[in-house]
């Protein structure tokens, strides 16, 4: 007990206050050390930013055409009198039939968009090992499909950026018809497609997929029903000699790829609009398109 003058009590209180002050200082230093710096973003914010970049714009709904060679600006201006409001462009990929695209550049994309056109970018890369078309057999997927798919996904994004196509845009991988009944070929092809999708999606774009309804699209639907991941976000299926039938396609269940579909229902059709004749494929669209810078 403290004496009557209170000095032992005062000394004890001073020691207690000093001990508490040291403890608070140490605690504050520990909090400061563990707290993230103001310049650093929490990892979940980076993840949210990446996901937001990959969110597609509102799907375009309407008629589109695609043609092997990108039309001139004059032809695109003339075709404003047509029923089409979107155009498919074969913008990159080692498997393109029309590899030299004299009209296609960043200025063309910008000016066409300013005319009111929507753009559907198509990347024609490596093809299935069991591809039917003779002119595609020289660009078949090799023995490292995942590595090759990731590499070509990176090429697809790089080429899109060079044309002023922004993140959030849909990029469509073109695989021509192949023998989906060949199990080994189908496995290789799916591995390539999934790797391409992962790379494109990881870079902030939306991976789409074009193929015939009876081969590539059929395989993607089977994979979806089996719960396979890293599949295309949008499907562009070719079934010619019919009318537009986005949600009546036998190879696709109606619950799959809602507002993420394009039907190419006619091909190699000659049309003239605004004084310009083009040979085109006809498409009905309910799917995302490109966002243009």
Buried (B, 14 or more C-beta within 10 A) or exposed (E): EEEEEEEEEEEEEEEEEEEEEEEEEEEEEEEEEEEEEEEEEEEEEEEEEBEEBBEBBEBBEEBBBBBBBBBEBEBBBBBEEBEBBBBBBBBBBBBBEEEEBEBBBBEBBBBBBEEEBBBBBBBBBBBBBBBBEEEBEEBBBEEBBBEBBBBBBBBBBEBBBEBBBBBBBBBBBBBBBBBBEBEEBBEBBBBBBBBBBBBBBBBBBBBBBBBBBBBBBBBBBBBBEEEEEBBBBBBBBBBBEEEBEBBEBEBBEEEBBEEBBBBBBBBEEEBEBEEBEBEBBBBBBBBBBBBBE
